[in-house]
């Protein structure tokens, strides 16, 4: 995809998804703050000039701003970095009534709960979106259709091709790709006959699955593999009852969290290319493609995946993020008193610099992968 293919449809879809996730995140902070009797002064979607707003009976200003790439909740008594010292700080002492509504004057546990509520809201939102999809539309299950054949594998040697529909393996009929994995996995180093539908005809091929060790197995168990991947566009939907769907939603959220952490760990260890990290442009591209090609179900699932990412990223112990606040609160719990305003300010400056560097790096990856640099070079040469 080039920059010419990056349409406004993609941008609008991305902004719609992002706004929903930001609202969920900030509403987590807001809801727990209100439960702890903290006065919330501002609930903002976006930054910059206000486009629309209203003030509710609790004195909270709900508004939508011109730059829709984030949001925030401003609580009464909340001290921002650099506000703890200098002219203008603590202009007057707070009254007892104001202290009762002040975020800063709440107990450590209450402040920690308010800060953690944003990421937790994103995780819970993902669980319920997954559950809603699984119960209303169904759990997407890949069918036994080949999407990719890995070169140099038994499947390539047997002339299995993308688009082939596997009908049976040996004498067992298969429907889903999980059936294929199960049967192939049970035949390491043993030739198997696959009946395949291709071009309105049926053919039979023979492949010998390669033997591979089972991950995390302590008894030396092995499994068979032939080197094929499913076609992501060929799926069936199996509807679940609400309780099962809720359990599956929680399970999918936990599993996805583990996969993200594992992937980041591999990047840090050098086993994955950091150039694969995507930023806002890549997310916008994927949002548009998912909405356009996969429809509502795919867009809902993609939104749940992004919600998990947003919740997890915000828990990273980086100042400027919720995880950074929680790190400061952990230090406060150990020391018996908060870190000095100067130490917190330096921490936030470091966090801001780190977040900006990561954003620039991810955006550069997007520009390269979307071939924007190549496009611009062509314009000037």
ABEGO torsion letter per residue (X at the ends): XBAAABBAAAAAAAAAAAAAAAAAAAAAAAAAAAAAGBBBABBBBEBEBBABBBBBAAGBBBBBBABAAEBBBBBBGBBBBGAABEBGBGABBBBAAAAAABAAABBAAAAAAAAAAAAAAAAAAAAAAAAAAAAAAEBBBBBBBBABBBBGBAAAAAGBBBGBBBABBEABBBABAAAAAAAAAABBGBBBBBBBBBGGBBBBBBBBBBBBBBBGBAAGBBBBBAGBBBBAABBBBBBBBAAAAAAAAAAAAAAAAAAAAAAAAAAAAGABBAAABBBAAAAAAAAAAAAAAAEAAAAAAAAAAAAAAAAAAAABBBBGBAAAAAAAAAAAAAAGBBBBAAAAAAAAAAAAAAAAAAAAAAAAAAAAAAGAAAAAAAAAX
